[in-house]
């Protein structure tokens, strides 16, 4: 939950991915959910455990907030 993480964004399929934010994984997940759903599709979170899609981030937040982690 507090692992260092980065939000990446790729605007075009042929463009390079750009880091748009860095911070704890849980904060990056909240930040990703703050974007409009249509904009989330171009973003993902990367941390030492791998890549996290917007859908996976949303599910992780539900679990963390429920206390069932």
Secondary structure, DSSP 4 states (H G I P E B T S, - for coil): --SEEEEEE-SSTTSPPEEEEEEEHHHHHHHHHHS-HHHHTTEEEEETTEEE-HHHHHHHHHHHHHT--
